[in-house]
Amino acid sequence: MSAPRDPEEVTAAGAPAVAAIPDRTRMGAVHLTVADLERSVAYYERAIGLRVHERGAGRVRLGTGGEELLVLDERPGAPPARGHSGLYHFALLVRERADLARWLAHAARDRVPLTGMADHFVSEAIYLSDPDEHGIEVYWDRPREVWEGQVAQRMTTLPLDAGDLLRELRDPAREPFDGLAGGTVMGHVHLRVAEIAPTVGFHRDVLGFALMATFGAQAAFLSAGGYHHHLGANTWESAGRGQAPPGSATLTRATVVLPSAGDVATLAATVERSGRQPERLDDGALLVRDPSGNPIALTAAAP
């Protein structure tokens, strides 16, 4: 079976399970290394519409004015991490369908290269790749009552009706665009992994995410609180492969935000009982790695 590059799901199957992780768990900032920081910042400002929140020595934090969504660390000359476990894409979730339409109109006017567009039934999504080949998704969720409880049966990939999406706008050719809409959040993170079964064993049985859907032995989608997915994993480009060689442009942290510090401590204890030792980072987050070596940071929501 040939592997889709993006969009992510073809047709999902499998019965949802009940999540042990708290329902209000969500995704937070994604941390990446890049070969040329200024090149990447220019791309994320111009093409994606993020804003710089903070600059430091070799590091830039970006978002839409609220909490940070993306942290870029420079690793000069780093090659892309293609063909290995790591990031498949991170997904920026906008609040309204008109926000996605406005972003698509901008991409068309400014000739931003896309890698795909799809209607997943649960969402409408547009896909890109940054200068270091880090995958990006910009998407909008259909109302939850449309798909809740039907994720395994209904999540799919169909062509996106771009014309219908753009009809959200009065005049797409002239619609102002001054950046990605405020209130955009990190909706989900999709990982490249070496094998699906041990990946599910970790994210479901250790971290406590519910398995919402699978695509044979090639992909799985997991979530908290009945969401269609907070975490995706596939082997389409990475079957049997570990992390990219040191010095590559790669994922250094996908953040899972739990409701409280107590929830983090409880989950850390579960991780330790599984035989893994979380690493405490400088900002207090706890870093764990899935069986493919992908780094997951556990942190608490701001009070």
PyMOL commands that set and color helices and strands:
alter all, ss='L'
color gray80, all
select helices_A, chain A and resi 37-48+97-109+144-147+151-154+162-166+196-203+261-273
alter helices_A, ss='H'
color red, helices_A
select strands_A, chain A and resi 26-34+51-56+59-63+68-74+86-94+116-119+123-129+135-141+158-159+185-192+210-215+219-223+231-234+251-258+279-280+286-289+295-300
alter strands_A, ss='S'
color yellow, strands_A
deselect
rebuild
show_as cartoon
